[in-house]
Amino acid sequence: MFEIIIGIGALLVLLIIYMIFRVFTLMNVVKGNDKNQDDERVSVNNKINAWMFMAVLFLGFGLFFWYSYTRFDEYVLPVASVHGIEYESIFWITTAVTGIVFVLTHILLFYFPFRYRFKNDAKALFYPDNTKLEIAWTIIPAIVLSILVFSGWRVWSDITEKAPDNAEVVEIVGYQFAWAVRYPGQDKQLGDFDFRLIDAENQLGMDFTDKASFDDFIPQELHIPKGQPVLFKIRARDVLHSVFVPHFRLKMDAVPGMPTRFWFTPTKSTAEMRAELNDPEFNYELACTEVCGRGHFSMRFIIVVDEPEEYAKWYAEQASWLSQNEEYLAKIPVELREVAMISAGIEDKTKKEIKEEVKASF
């Protein structure tokens, strides 16, 4: 509420200044001075404009630094991944460099109209070029930007290249307007998919001609283990989406027809983060940061970071998707159905029962 009052107050001050300037102009029109502007009037107007530049400079930077200081804890979230620490370091170095340049250039930008406003006795300085100055302001920014770019590229390459062999694999699929996640099951091998197999039930297009798909499962929450590498295999079913988990410093687009990936190692469990923030309701959240349609706001998915033992217990308790949708046995080649039942954890049945269920599904 206080910020709103400050904002309204600043707006009113600017409106008052504008109205004073407008009244001053109209008075000159009434007096007929607008047709015969002399050097004195030009000088007065330039002084007003010059001082307004300085007022905007101090007011703008005052609000800029005040807001950044008072709201720092609200927009700088705790880091909960290994690469996030290095990411934060690069981010703040980049912010410091660009921030200093931004402040210096805008001080000059607003000071120059004040310093070099119109004066009757002022004489322009002819300054055509300075080769040394031009070389300096070309080479120095090029070197600084190259260091920043290559530092960021190194971190980006590490987390988008091949994940460690022991990484937990999770497939994340975005679609209008929700997320779905798939795990590889007990065999730790994620099955193939085919968009042509997508239907009302098989929303991820799982291909059951691939044995690895038999024990895959699709939970309602995304669980990952603390302290172990996790690989997100990302794809989109319809339009462009974007996987965003700010506490892990993770952001990767989900692109239709072009699977992407991102691996990381979480360092704080959900319970630890709740204790750190003193917020028992806290949850890590996966959100979409692409405006993908009217329902974009609803693309939120809970992520739970478990201790390794808790994660292993949760993982073992998950039922395969095929065991919850047994009618899809009919889509599996006959010679693989017995293997599918065993892998999917479907209760043993007689061949006659299987035959009748398969027949009924057509």
C-alpha positions in Angstrom: 0.0 0.0 0.0 2.9 2.4 0.9 4.4 1.8 -2.6 1.1 2.6 -4.3 0.9 5.9 -2.4 4.5 6.8 -3.3 3.7 6.0 -7.0 0.5 8.1 -7.0 2.4 11.0 -5.3 5.2 10.9 -7.8 2.7 10.9 -10.6 0.8 13.9 -9.1 4.1 15.8 -8.8 4.9 15.2 -12.5 1.4 16.3 -13.5 1.7 19.5 -11.4 5.0 20.4 -13.0 3.5 19.8 -16.4 0.5 22.0 -15.7 2.7 24.8 -14.4 4.8 24.6 -17.6 1.5 24.5 -19.7 0.1 27.5 -17.9 3.3 29.4 -18.4 3.2 28.6 -22.2 -0.5 29.7 -22.5 0.3 33.0 -20.7 3.0 33.7 -23.3 0.5 33.0 -26.1 -2.1 35.4 -24.5 0.6 38.1 -24.3 1.6 37.5 -27.9 5.1 36.5 -27.0 4.8 33.3 -29.0 5.2 35.1 -32.3 8.2 37.0 -31.2 10.3 34.7 -29.1 13.4 36.3 -27.9 16.6 34.9 -26.5 15.5 35.4 -22.9 12.3 33.3 -23.3 14.3 30.6 -25.0 16.8 30.6 -22.2 14.0 30.3 -19.6 12.4 27.4 -21.3 15.7 25.6 -21.7 16.5 26.2 -18.0 13.1 24.6 -17.0 13.7 21.6 -19.3 17.3 21.3 -18.1 16.2 21.2 -14.4 13.5 18.8 -15.2 16.1 16.4 -16.7 18.0 16.5 -13.4 14.8 16.0 -11.4 14.0 12.9 -13.4 17.5 11.7 -13.0 17.5 11.9 -9.2 13.9 10.7 -8.8 14.4 7.8 -11.1 17.6 6.6 -9.5 16.2 7.2 -6.1 13.2 4.9 -6.7 15.5 2.4 -8.5 17.9 2.0 -5.6 15.2 2.2 -3.0 13.1 -0.6 -4.5 16.1 -2.8 -5.2 17.2 -2.5 -1.6 13.8 -2.9 0.2 12.6 -5.8 -2.1 15.8 -7.7 -2.5 14.8 -10.7 -0.5 11.5 -11.1 -2.5 13.0 -11.4 -5.9 16.3 -13.2 -5.0 15.2 -16.8 -4.1 17.4 -19.3 -2.3 19.5 -21.5 -4.5 18.7 -25.3 -4.3 21.0 -26.8 -6.9 24.7 -27.4 -7.4 25.0 -25.4 -10.7 22.8 -22.7 -9.3 25.7 -21.3 -7.1 27.9 -20.8 -10.2 24.9 -19.5 -12.1 24.2 -16.9 -9.4 27.9 -15.8 -9.4 27.8 -15.2 -13.1 24.4 -13.5 -12.9 25.5 -11.0 -10.3 28.8 -10.2 -12.0 26.9 -9.5 -15.2 24.3 -7.4 -13.3 27.1 -5.4 -11.6 28.9 -4.7 -14.9 25.8 -3.8 -16.9 24.4 -1.9 -13.8 27.5 0.3 -13.5 27.5 1.0 -17.2 23.7 1.7 -17.1 24.1 4.2 -14.2 27.1 6.0 -15.7 25.6 6.4 -19.2 22.2 7.6 -17.8 24.0 10.1 -15.5 25.7 11.5 -18.6 22.5 11.2 -20.7 20.5 13.4 -18.2 23.4 15.7 -17.2 24.4 16.8 -20.7 21.1 18.5 -21.5 21.5 20.4 -18.2 25.1 21.2 -18.7 24.9 22.2 -22.3 21.5 24.0 -22.3 21.1 27.1 -24.5 23.0 30.1 -23.4 23.4 33.4 -25.2 27.2 33.5 -24.7 27.8 29.8 -25.2 30.1 28.7 -28.0 29.9 25.2 -29.5 33.0 23.1 -29.4 33.9 21.4 -32.7 35.1 17.9 -31.9 35.0 15.8 -35.0 36.6 12.5 -33.9 39.0 10.8 -31.5 40.6 7.6 -32.8 42.0 6.5 -29.5 38.7 7.0 -27.7 36.8 5.1 -30.4 39.3 2.2 -30.2 38.9 2.1 -26.4 35.1 2.0 -26.3 35.1 -0.7 -28.9 37.8 -3.0 -27.5 37.0 -2.8 -23.8 33.3 -3.7 -24.1 34.2 -6.4 -26.5 36.7 -8.0 -24.0 34.3 -7.7 -21.1 31.3 -9.1 -23.0 33.4 -12.0 -24.3 34.4 -12.9 -20.8 30.8 -12.8 -19.6 29.4 -14.7 -22.6 32.0 -17.5 -22.5 31.6 -17.8 -18.7 27.8 -18.3 -19.1 28.3 -20.6 -22.1 30.6 -22.9 -20.0 27.9 -23.3 -17.3 25.2 -23.8 -20.0 27.2 -26.4 -21.8 27.7 -28.4 -18.6 24.0 -28.7 -17.8 22.8 -29.3 -21.3 25.3 -31.9 -22.3 25.2 -35.7 -21.5 24.0 -36.3 -17.9 25.9 -38.6 -15.5 25.2 -42.3 -16.0 23.5 -42.5 -12.6 21.1 -39.6 -13.2 17.5 -40.1 -12.4 15.5 -39.6 -15.6 12.2 -37.8 -15.8 10.3 -36.9 -18.9 8.3 -33.6 -18.8 5.7 -32.9 -21.4 3.9 -29.6 -21.7 0.5 -29.2 -23.4 -2.3 -26.7 -23.3 -2.7 -26.2 -20.4 -0.9 -28.6 -18.0 2.2 -30.6 -17.4 2.6 -34.3 -17.4 5.7 -36.3 -16.1 6.7 -39.8 -16.9 9.3 -42.0 -15.1 11.1 -45.1 -16.6 9.9 -47.5 -13.9 12.0 -50.3 -12.4 14.1 -50.9 -15.5 15.3 -47.3 -15.4 14.8 -47.1 -19.2 12.2 -44.6 -20.6 10.1 -46.1 -23.3 9.7 -44.6 -26.8 6.8 -42.4 -27.8 5.0 -41.4 -31.0 2.7 -38.5 -31.3 0.4 -40.5 -33.6 -0.4 -42.8 -30.6 -1.8 -39.9 -28.5 -5.4 -40.4 -27.5 -7.7 -39.5 -24.6 -6.0 -41.9 -22.2 -2.5 -42.2 -23.6 -1.8 -38.5 -23.6 1.9 -38.8 -23.9 1.8 -41.1 -26.9 3.7 -44.0 -25.2 4.7 -46.7 -27.7 3.9 -50.1 -26.2 5.8 -51.9 -29.0 8.9 -50.9 -27.0 9.4 -53.2 -23.9 10.9 -50.2 -21.9 7.4 -48.6 -21.9 5.7 -51.5 -20.0 6.7 -50.3 -16.5 6.7 -46.6 -17.1 4.5 -44.6 -14.7 2.9 -41.2 -14.7 2.5 -39.7 -11.1 0.5 -36.7 -10.0 3.6 -35.1 -8.4 7.2 -34.8 -9.6 9.6 -36.4 -7.1 13.3 -36.1 -7.3 16.1 -37.2 -4.9 18.3 -34.7 -3.0 22.0 -34.9 -3.8 21.7 -37.0 -6.9 21.8 -35.9 -10.6 18.4 -35.5 -12.3 17.9 -35.4 -16.0 14.8 -33.7 -17.3 13.8 -34.8 -20.8 11.5 -32.1 -22.1 9.1 -31.9 -25.0 5.8 -30.2 -26.0 2.7 -31.8 -27.4 1.2 -28.8 -29.1 2.7 -25.3 -28.8 5.8 -23.7 -27.3 6.0 -24.0 -23.5 8.9 -23.3 -21.1 10.0 -25.3 -18.0 10.9 -22.9 -15.2 11.9 -23.9 -11.7 13.5 -20.7 -10.2 14.9 -22.3 -7.0 17.0 -24.7 -9.2 17.9 -21.9 -11.5 16.4 -24.0 -14.3 14.7 -22.8 -17.4 14.4 -24.7 -20.7 11.9 -24.3 -23.5 9.6 -27.2 -24.4 9.5 -27.1 -28.2 7.1 -29.2 -30.4 9.1 -31.7 -32.5 12.4 -30.8 -30.9 13.1 -32.5 -27.5 15.3 -30.6 -25.1 17.0 -31.6 -21.9 18.5 -30.1 -18.7 20.3 -31.9 -15.9 21.0 -30.7 -12.4 21.6 -31.8 -8.8 19.2 -30.6 -6.1 20.8 -29.7 -2.8 17.9 -29.0 -0.5 14.9 -31.2 0.2 11.4 -29.7 0.4 11.5 -30.2 4.2 14.8 -28.3 4.4 13.6 -25.4 2.3 10.4 -25.1 4.4 12.6 -24.9 7.5 14.9 -22.3 5.9 12.1 -20.1 4.8 10.0 -20.8 7.9 7.1 -21.6 5.6 5.4 -25.0 6.2 3.3 -24.6 3.1 6.3 -24.1 0.7 6.6 -26.3 -2.4 9.0 -26.2 -5.3 7.0 -25.4 -8.4 7.4 -26.0 -12.1 5.8 -23.2 -14.1 5.5 -22.3 -17.7 7.1 -19.0 -18.8 5.8 -18.9 -22.3 2.5 -17.3 -22.9 1.0 -20.4 -24.6 -2.7 -19.4 -24.6 -5.6 -18.4 -22.4 -4.9 -21.1 -19.8 -1.2 -20.4 -19.5 -1.6 -19.3 -15.8 -2.8 -22.9 -14.9 0.4 -24.6 -16.0 1.8 -25.2 -12.5 3.2 -28.5 -11.2 4.4 -29.5 -7.7 8.0 -30.7 -7.3 8.9 -32.6 -4.2 12.6 -33.0 -3.3 13.0 -36.1 -1.1 15.9 -37.5 0.8 17.3 -40.5 -1.2 15.7 -43.1 1.1 12.3 -41.4 0.9 12.6 -41.1 -2.9 13.5 -44.8 -3.3 10.5 -45.8 -1.2 8.1 -43.5 -3.2 9.5 -44.8 -6.5 9.0 -48.4 -5.5 5.4 -47.7 -4.6 4.4 -46.3 -8.0 2.1 -48.5 -10.2 2.9 -48.6 -13.9 0.6 -46.8 -16.3 -0.1 -50.0 -18.1 -1.3 -51.7 -14.9 -3.9 -48.9 -14.5 -5.0 -49.1 -18.1 -5.0 -52.8 -18.9 -7.2 -52.3 -22.0 -4.0 -51.2 -23.7 -2.7 -54.8 -23.6 -4.6 -55.2 -26.8 -2.2 -52.7 -28.5 0.8 -54.8 -27.5 2.1 -57.4 -30.0 0.8 -60.9 -28.9 4.3 -62.3 -28.3 5.1 -59.4 -25.9 1.9 -59.4 -23.8 3.1 -61.9 -21.2 6.3 -59.9 -20.8 4.3 -56.7 -20.6 2.1 -58.1 -17.8 5.1 -59.1 -15.8 7.0 -55.8 -16.3 3.8 -53.7 -15.7 3.0 -55.7 -12.5 -0.4 -56.8 -13.8 -1.8 -59.7 -11.8 -1.4 -63.1 -13.4 -4.3 -64.2 -15.5 -5.2 -67.2 -17.6 -4.7 -67.1 -21.3 -8.5 -67.3 -21.7 -9.1 -64.2 -19.5 -6.5 -62.2 -21.4 -8.0 -63.3 -24.8 -11.5 -62.2 -23.7 -10.3 -58.8 -22.4 -8.3 -58.2 -25.6 -11.4 -59.2 -27.7 -13.6 -56.9 -25.6 -11.3 -53.9 -26.1 -11.8 -53.9 -29.9 
